[in-house]
Amino acid sequence: MTLTDQLQHLIDLDLPAIADVTPADLAGWVAEVDGHPDGVLAVHPALAPPSTLAPLLSRQGKQGFVVHDMTDLDEFRPTPDLVIPDRPLYVVTGIDRGDDMLNWSPEEAAPAIAQRGRTPLTISEGISWLLQEPEVLVPNRCFMCIGSRKPKPKGYDARTPALWISGGTGHDGPARRDAPKVGWCWWRNRHTWLGFASATGRR
């Protein structure tokens, strides 16, 4: 999908109203971005925080949502080792869902991703990817976005953001079954159905 097509999709999702900008503003920013054959247009959290992007996700007619115990989602920041372009919109290249890391913990995956010369996705980038390619989110092949962590006075919050599919249980409620879900998992926990999304770079 071209950047022009991706831009139009964001406009169709009403991103201009959410971000309080005009479609022309978005078009101008995209025009200044270098295109790439496999590039995905990422929405910088300064333009629209992830909590406002999550409801734009859709799967099987169900609207995306943030879990009830992650009201602080927008306080999760890109980790200091990541170079995030200081642009409202930018391109992330070579994204991979990280299926080969299913059942790894974030603590185990982070150094392995770095050793491969790749960069973990932030939660904003993960949502941006699913906005453009919703079919990437499938049962038992969901993913974490460990490029985002919540800073604490000493270190980080032990929760790490993830994107998966709601089972409609607990606080989610039956009406949300099969909906895209922004949640979290512990830094040292493993899950057989969660990989670790990463990219070759940002531009």
C-alpha positions as CSV (number, residue, x, y, z in Angstrom):
1,M,0.0,0.0,0.0
2,T,1.4,3.4,-1.0
3,L,1.9,6.2,1.5
4,T,-0.8,8.1,-0.3
5,D,-3.2,5.2,0.2
6,Q,-2.2,4.9,3.8
7,L,-2.8,8.7,4.3
8,Q,-6.2,8.4,2.8
9,H,-7.1,5.6,5.1
10,L,-6.1,7.7,8.1
11,I,-8.2,10.5,6.8
12,D,-11.1,8.1,6.4
13,L,-10.7,7.0,10.0
14,D,-11.1,10.6,11.0
15,L,-7.6,11.1,12.3
16,P,-7.7,14.9,11.4
17,A,-10.5,15.4,13.9
18,I,-8.9,13.3,16.6
19,A,-5.5,15.1,16.2
20,D,-7.2,18.6,15.6
21,V,-5.5,19.1,12.3
22,T,-6.7,19.3,8.7
23,P,-6.3,16.6,6.0
24,A,-4.1,19.1,4.2
25,D,-1.8,19.2,7.3
26,L,-1.5,15.4,7.1
27,A,-0.9,15.4,3.4
28,G,1.9,18.0,3.8
29,W,3.7,16.0,6.4
30,V,3.4,12.8,4.3
31,A,4.8,14.7,1.3
32,E,8.0,15.4,3.3
33,V,8.5,11.7,4.3
34,D,10.7,9.4,2.2
35,G,8.7,6.6,0.8
36,H,9.7,2.9,1.0
37,P,8.2,-0.2,-0.6
38,D,7.4,-1.9,2.6
39,G,7.0,1.3,4.7
40,V,4.1,1.8,7.2
41,L,3.0,5.3,8.1
42,A,3.3,5.7,11.8
43,V,1.4,8.3,13.9
44,H,3.7,10.0,16.4
45,P,2.1,10.0,19.9
46,A,2.5,13.8,20.0
47,L,0.0,14.0,17.1
48,A,-2.4,11.5,18.5
49,P,-1.6,9.4,21.7
50,P,-2.1,5.7,21.5
51,S,-5.3,5.7,23.7
52,T,-7.0,7.8,20.9
53,L,-5.7,5.5,18.1
54,A,-6.8,2.2,19.8
55,P,-10.6,2.8,19.1
56,L,-9.8,3.2,15.4
57,L,-8.7,-0.4,15.2
58,S,-11.3,-2.9,13.9
59,R,-11.6,-6.6,13.5
60,Q,-14.7,-8.6,12.4
61,G,-16.7,-5.4,12.9
62,K,-15.5,-5.0,16.5
63,Q,-13.9,-1.7,17.6
64,G,-10.5,-1.8,19.3
65,F,-10.1,-0.8,22.9
66,V,-7.6,-0.5,25.8
67,V,-7.8,-2.8,28.8
68,H,-9.5,-1.4,31.9
69,D,-6.3,-1.5,34.0
70,M,-4.1,0.4,31.5
71,T,-5.6,3.9,31.9
72,D,-2.0,5.2,31.9
73,L,-1.3,3.9,28.4
74,D,-0.2,7.3,27.2
75,E,2.5,7.5,29.9
76,F,4.4,4.7,28.1
77,R,7.3,6.2,26.2
78,P,9.7,5.1,23.6
79,T,12.8,3.7,25.3
80,P,15.9,5.9,25.2
81,D,17.8,3.6,22.8
82,L,15.1,4.2,20.1
83,V,15.5,7.1,17.7
84,I,11.9,8.2,16.9
85,P,11.7,10.8,14.1
86,D,10.5,14.1,15.5
87,R,7.7,14.3,12.9
88,P,3.9,14.0,13.3
89,L,4.0,11.2,10.7
90,Y,6.9,9.0,9.8
91,V,7.7,5.7,8.1
92,V,8.6,2.4,9.8
93,T,10.2,-0.2,7.5
94,G,10.6,-3.9,7.4
95,I,8.1,-4.7,10.2
96,D,7.9,-8.3,11.4
97,R,5.5,-9.8,13.9
98,G,8.2,-11.8,15.7
99,D,6.5,-15.2,15.5
100,D,9.9,-16.9,16.1
101,M,9.9,-15.4,19.6
102,L,6.6,-16.8,20.7
103,N,6.9,-17.9,24.4
104,W,9.8,-15.6,25.0
105,S,9.7,-13.0,27.8
106,P,10.3,-9.3,26.9
107,E,13.4,-9.5,29.0
108,E,14.7,-12.3,26.7
109,A,13.5,-10.7,23.4
110,A,14.9,-7.2,23.8
111,P,18.6,-8.2,23.5
112,A,17.9,-10.7,20.7
113,I,16.1,-8.0,18.7
114,A,19.1,-5.7,19.1
115,Q,21.6,-8.4,18.2
116,R,19.7,-8.9,14.9
117,G,20.1,-5.2,14.1
118,R,16.4,-4.5,14.4
119,T,14.4,-2.2,16.5
120,P,11.3,-3.1,18.6
121,L,8.0,-1.3,17.8
122,T,6.5,1.2,20.1
123,I,2.8,0.8,21.0
124,S,1.9,3.7,18.7
125,E,3.8,2.0,15.9
126,G,2.1,-1.3,16.5
127,I,-1.3,0.3,16.4
128,S,-0.4,2.3,13.3
129,W,0.6,-1.0,11.6
130,L,-2.7,-2.6,12.4
131,L,-4.6,0.4,11.2
132,Q,-3.1,-0.2,7.8
133,E,-2.9,-4.0,7.9
134,P,-5.5,-5.3,10.3
135,E,-5.2,-8.8,8.9
136,V,-1.8,-9.1,10.7
137,L,-3.6,-9.7,14.0
138,V,-4.6,-13.3,14.1
139,P,-5.4,-15.8,16.9
140,N,-2.3,-17.2,18.6
141,R,0.0,-14.9,16.5
142,C,-0.3,-11.6,18.3
143,F,2.5,-9.4,19.5
144,M,4.1,-7.2,22.1
145,C,5.5,-3.7,21.5
146,I,8.4,-3.5,23.9
147,G,9.8,-0.3,22.4
148,S,7.4,1.5,24.8
149,R,8.0,1.4,28.6
150,K,6.6,3.5,31.4
151,P,9.4,5.3,33.3
152,K,9.5,5.1,37.1
153,P,11.8,6.9,39.6
154,K,14.0,3.9,39.4
155,G,13.8,1.9,36.1
156,Y,10.5,1.0,34.4
157,D,7.1,-0.2,35.2
158,A,7.1,-4.0,34.9
159,R,4.2,-4.0,32.4
160,T,4.9,-4.0,28.7
161,P,2.3,-3.1,26.0
162,A,0.9,-5.7,23.7
163,L,-1.7,-6.1,21.0
164,W,-4.0,-9.1,20.9
165,I,-7.6,-10.3,20.4
166,S,-10.1,-10.2,23.2
167,G,-11.7,-13.4,24.3
168,G,-14.7,-11.4,25.6
169,T,-14.1,-12.6,29.2
170,G,-13.7,-10.7,32.5
171,H,-13.7,-6.9,32.3
172,D,-13.7,-7.0,28.5
173,G,-17.2,-8.2,28.4
174,P,-18.9,-10.6,25.8
175,A,-19.6,-7.8,23.4
176,R,-15.9,-7.3,22.9
177,R,-15.1,-10.9,21.9
178,D,-12.8,-11.0,18.9
179,A,-12.1,-7.2,19.1
180,P,-8.5,-5.9,18.8
181,K,-7.2,-5.2,22.3
182,V,-4.3,-3.1,23.7
183,G,-3.1,-4.7,26.9
184,W,0.0,-5.6,28.8
185,C,2.1,-8.4,30.1
186,W,4.9,-8.6,32.7
187,W,8.5,-7.9,31.6
188,R,9.7,-11.4,32.7
189,N,6.6,-13.4,31.7
190,R,6.3,-15.7,28.6
191,H,3.2,-16.3,26.5
192,T,2.9,-18.9,23.8
193,W,0.7,-16.6,21.7
194,L,2.7,-13.4,21.9
195,G,5.7,-12.6,19.6
196,F,7.7,-9.3,19.5
197,A,7.1,-6.9,16.7
198,S,10.2,-5.2,15.3
199,A,11.4,-3.3,12.3
200,T,14.5,-2.6,10.3
201,G,14.3,1.1,10.9
202,R,12.4,4.4,10.9
203,R,12.6,7.3,8.4
